[in-house]
């Protein structure tokens, strides 16, 4: 009976198809939406001891207002359960937390004309995240889509030292710099990077649900440009369940620095309460 149960257990791909049908990406377009994300961040980071308490019960920084920043809320069945912020960085747009913390490693890429995608502020609601084990993959799909949308050259992963093995083995990241102070956080983070053009196929082959159509990317992200200020009606998009024949396009997975130990098992990620 145990063998039969294991055989019929849904795969990660199957679970993700069902989960994505319930999930909506919302790019924050109002003050109320941003405040909800800032409060979610604060609860998640405070729970993990990554920040000190403050009187506003919110967490934001100057990078939220950068013209090359995209801030998203992740909603499941209409409930805000997570968020991620993504900076598209190039020679003309140099605002991002990773660049601020690791200029000696990233400035040279920008000077060479390369485009960098820096995903950060990846958080999950600590009160409900355990009910959604697929949430990390679904959240990470957003920067995946943006890297493909912009044909980015490099993707950053800013992580704690104990998580480097995960990124090296699963995400094909390479370590670039040992942990050092990171903007607004108590705990230091190290820098890893991915050349997604050369490493994409292996990640996509392993997790085809990261594939997306051009129509979906345009709906969720807008036109492919590092900087966007879109009207509110363009800031929302409900995800399509990915097809089994997802395109094998350049991709990556960004930082999950808050991921707990023991989460490397295939299809069983722990839910990070916070990341970079």
C-alpha positions in Angstrom: 0.0 0.0 0.0 2.9 2.4 0.8 4.4 1.7 -2.6 1.1 2.4 -4.3 0.7 5.7 -2.4 4.1 6.8 -3.5 3.4 6.0 -7.1 0.2 8.1 -7.1 1.6 11.1 -5.3 1.5 14.2 -7.5 4.8 15.4 -8.9 6.1 18.9 -8.3 5.2 19.8 -11.8 1.6 18.6 -11.3 1.3 20.5 -8.0 2.6 23.6 -9.6 0.1 23.5 -12.4 -2.7 23.4 -9.9 -1.1 26.0 -7.7 -0.5 28.5 -10.4 -4.2 28.4 -11.4 -4.9 29.8 -7.9 -2.1 32.4 -7.9 -2.0 36.0 -9.2 0.9 38.3 -9.6 0.1 41.9 -8.8 2.5 44.7 -9.5 2.0 47.2 -6.7 0.3 50.3 -8.1 -1.2 52.1 -5.1 0.0 53.4 -1.8 -2.2 50.9 0.0 -0.8 48.0 -2.0 2.8 49.1 -1.2 2.0 49.5 2.5 0.6 45.9 2.6 3.8 44.6 1.1 6.0 46.7 3.5 4.0 45.3 6.5 4.4 41.8 5.2 8.2 42.3 4.8 8.5 43.7 8.3 6.7 40.7 9.9 8.7 38.2 7.9 12.1 39.8 8.5 11.4 40.5 12.2 10.3 36.9 12.8 13.6 35.7 11.4 15.7 38.2 13.4 17.0 39.9 10.3 16.0 43.4 11.3 15.4 45.4 14.5 11.9 46.5 15.5 10.7 49.9 14.4 7.7 52.1 15.2 6.1 51.9 11.8 5.9 48.1 11.6 6.9 48.4 7.9 10.1 47.7 6.0 11.1 49.8 3.0 14.2 51.4 1.6 15.4 53.8 -1.1 15.5 50.9 -3.6 11.7 50.6 -3.6 11.5 54.0 -5.4 14.2 53.4 -7.9 12.9 53.7 -11.5 14.3 50.3 -12.4 12.5 48.5 -9.5 9.5 46.3 -9.9 7.6 45.4 -6.7 5.1 42.6 -6.8 2.6 41.1 -4.4 1.9 37.3 -4.7 -1.7 36.5 -4.1 -3.3 33.1 -3.6 -7.1 32.9 -3.7 -7.1 36.6 -3.3 -4.8 36.6 -0.2 -1.4 38.4 -0.1 1.0 35.6 0.9 4.3 36.8 -0.5 6.3 39.5 -2.3 9.4 40.0 -4.4 11.2 43.1 -5.7 13.3 42.9 -8.8 15.8 45.5 -10.2 16.9 45.5 -13.8 20.3 47.0 -13.8 22.4 48.2 -16.8 24.9 51.0 -17.5 22.2 53.7 -17.4 20.2 52.2 -14.4 22.6 51.3 -11.5 20.3 51.2 -8.5 20.0 47.8 -6.7 20.9 46.4 -3.3 23.3 43.8 -4.8 25.2 46.6 -6.6 25.3 48.6 -3.5 26.7 45.8 -1.5 29.1 44.3 -4.1 30.1 47.2 -6.4 33.6 45.8 -6.8 32.2 42.6 -8.5 29.2 44.0 -10.4 30.3 47.4 -11.7 32.7 45.8 -14.1 29.8 43.9 -15.7 27.8 47.1 -16.2 30.8 48.9 -17.6 31.1 46.1 -20.1 27.6 46.7 -21.3 25.9 43.7 -19.6 22.4 43.7 -18.1 21.9 42.3 -14.6 18.7 41.2 -13.0 18.8 41.5 -9.2 15.9 39.8 -7.4 15.6 40.8 -3.7 13.2 41.3 -0.8 11.7 37.8 -1.4 9.3 37.2 1.5 6.5 34.8 2.4 3.9 35.4 5.0 5.2 33.5 8.1 1.7 32.8 9.3 0.4 31.0 6.2 3.4 30.1 4.2 3.6 26.5 5.4 0.2 25.9 3.8 1.7 26.7 0.4 4.9 24.6 -0.2 4.8 25.6 -3.9 5.0 29.3 -3.1 8.8 29.7 -3.4 8.8 28.3 -6.9 5.8 30.4 -7.9 7.4 33.6 -6.5 10.7 32.9 -8.2 9.0 32.5 -11.5 8.6 36.3 -11.7 12.3 37.2 -11.9 12.7 34.2 -14.2 10.2 35.8 -16.5 11.9 39.2 -16.3 15.4 37.8 -17.0 14.0 36.2 -20.2 12.0 39.3 -21.1 15.1 41.5 -21.0 17.6 38.9 -22.3 19.6 39.6 -19.2 23.3 38.5 -19.1 23.7 38.0 -15.4 21.4 37.2 -12.5 22.4 37.8 -8.9 21.7 35.6 -5.9 22.5 37.2 -2.5 22.5 34.4 0.1 23.7 33.4 3.5 26.8 31.2 3.6 24.9 28.1 4.7 22.8 28.2 1.6 25.5 28.3 -1.1 25.4 24.6 -1.6 21.8 24.7 -2.6 22.4 27.5 -5.1 25.4 25.8 -6.6 23.7 22.4 -6.9 20.2 23.3 -7.9 20.4 26.7 -9.5 23.9 26.3 -11.0 25.1 29.5 -9.3 28.8 30.2 -8.7 30.1 31.9 -5.6 31.6 35.3 -6.3 32.1 37.0 -2.9 31.9 35.9 0.7 29.2 37.3 3.0 29.4 41.0 3.8 27.0 43.7 5.1 23.9 44.0 3.1 21.6 47.1 3.0 19.1 47.2 5.9 19.7 43.7 7.1 21.5 42.5 10.3 22.8 39.3 8.8 25.5 39.4 6.1 24.9 38.0 2.7 27.3 36.6 0.0 27.1 37.1 -3.7 26.5 34.3 -6.2 25.7 34.8 -9.9 24.3 32.9 -12.9 25.1 33.4 -16.5 21.6 32.4 -17.5 22.2 32.1 -21.3 24.7 29.3 -20.7 23.0 27.7 -17.7 19.3 28.1 -18.7 18.6 24.8 -20.4 19.5 22.6 -17.4 17.2 24.6 -15.1 14.4 24.6 -17.5 14.7 20.9 -18.2 14.4 20.2 -14.5 11.5 22.5 -13.8 9.5 23.2 -17.0 6.8 25.1 -15.1 9.2 28.1 -15.1 8.4 28.5 -18.8 6.2 31.4 -19.8 4.7 32.7 -23.0 5.5 36.1 -24.5 1.8 37.1 -24.0 2.1 36.3 -20.3 5.3 38.3 -19.9 3.8 41.3 -21.7 0.7 41.1 -19.5 2.5 40.8 -16.2 5.7 42.8 -16.9 4.8 45.2 -19.7 7.2 46.0 -22.6 10.8 44.8 -22.2 12.5 47.8 -20.7 14.8 48.1 -17.6 12.6 51.0 -16.4 8.9 51.1 -16.4 6.2 53.3 -14.9 3.0 51.6 -16.1 -0.6 52.8 -15.5 -2.5 50.8 -13.0 -4.5 48.8 -15.5 -1.3 47.2 -16.8 0.1 46.2 -13.4 -1.9 43.0 -12.9 -1.8 39.7 -14.5 -3.2 36.3 -13.6 -0.8 33.5 -14.4 -1.5 30.9 -17.0 -0.9 27.3 -15.9 2.3 26.4 -17.8 2.1 24.0 -20.7 3.9 20.7 -20.5 5.8 21.8 -23.5 7.2 24.9 -21.9 9.8 26.7 -24.1 13.4 26.0 -23.1 14.4 29.6 -22.8 17.1 31.3 -20.7 16.1 31.2 -17.0 17.3 31.3 -13.5 16.2 31.1 -9.9 17.0 34.0 -7.6 17.9 34.3 -3.9 16.1 32.3 -1.2 18.4 33.3 1.6 15.8 32.6 4.2 15.4 29.0 3.2 15.7 26.6 6.1 18.2 23.8 6.4 17.1 20.4 5.0 15.2 22.0 2.1 17.2 20.5 -0.7 14.9 17.6 -1.3 13.5 17.7 -4.8 10.0 19.1 -4.8 9.9 19.8 -1.1 11.2 23.3 -0.6 10.8 24.9 2.8 9.1 28.3 2.7 11.5 31.1 3.3 10.2 33.6 5.7 12.5 36.2 4.2 15.3 36.5 1.7 17.3 39.4 0.5 
